[in-house]
């Protein structure tokens, strides 16, 4: 009796849980829709990265084909090259200044906008609009209109109201006034984007915490320091990492502010690594050396990002 009951039970189980059939039409549609993206990523990203890695290990001058094997010579040359090391120092100094300033400005702006009762959507949109502007277009506006060095330029016109003489902002190296042009451009383009991220974090904070703080008699600064900042920890860490990566990848504003053509960036008083490597690749056509520099910069960004994430506890559970 037991032997006949077992097959019957198994048959009932199979009947209750029939084997799922593969929907070939759904699989075909999935492949059809994802194939362009997969092929595009594979061909223009991963294959390009792999080929660039091979180029960095070859003496590829004037051609994208693999030349004579150079091994790590390109990497060793760049690490001992004063120009490349100077560009790294430039981007480190730029990052050390622009990241804290952008962080404070975007957080302060988010707090102010969050306190607005009417017209919050207007201010949110108004401050976010610059993030949609091309770096190239904004750089040209800064270079040709705001800080063009002419007496009729906007910066010199405003300075004239305070008794200042016209200043060639981009061409002045002592003191280095061109940093004002670069920093203000980066702030205008990025503060609004990070403000939106902080604003989303502020609106996620439970209002009961602020009500309890008000009942306890906490002031505005105490409330901000003991409630707002701790509650924004995850948002703050993510924003700082995004700012750090964006600062190390600086290219458009430096190139377009100082450049007068495809090879004009060589006369710039300061160059970040991407501008320096762009000159090696385009002007000198040394694609092996430029590829090696790109991988060195990638390693620097990864290491600095991991170090910062470790220091601030990125991904750590509260």
Secondary structure, 3 states (H helix, E strand, C coil): CHHHHHHHHHHHHHHHCCCCCCCHHHHHHHHHHHHHHHHHHHHHHHHHHHHHHHHHCEECECCCCCCEECCCHHHHHHHHCHHHHHHHHHHHHHHHHHHHHHHHHHHHHHHHHHHCCCCHHHHHHHHHHHHHCCHHHHHHHHHHHHCCCCCCCHHHHHHHHCCCCCCCCCCCCCCCCHHHHHHHHHHHHHHHHHHHHHHHHHHCCCHHHHHHHHHCCCCHHHHHHHHHHHHCHHHHHHHHHHHHHHHHCCCHHHHHHHCCCCCHHHHCCCCCHHHHHHHHHHCCCEHHHHHHHHHHHHHHHHHHHHHHHHHHCCCCCC
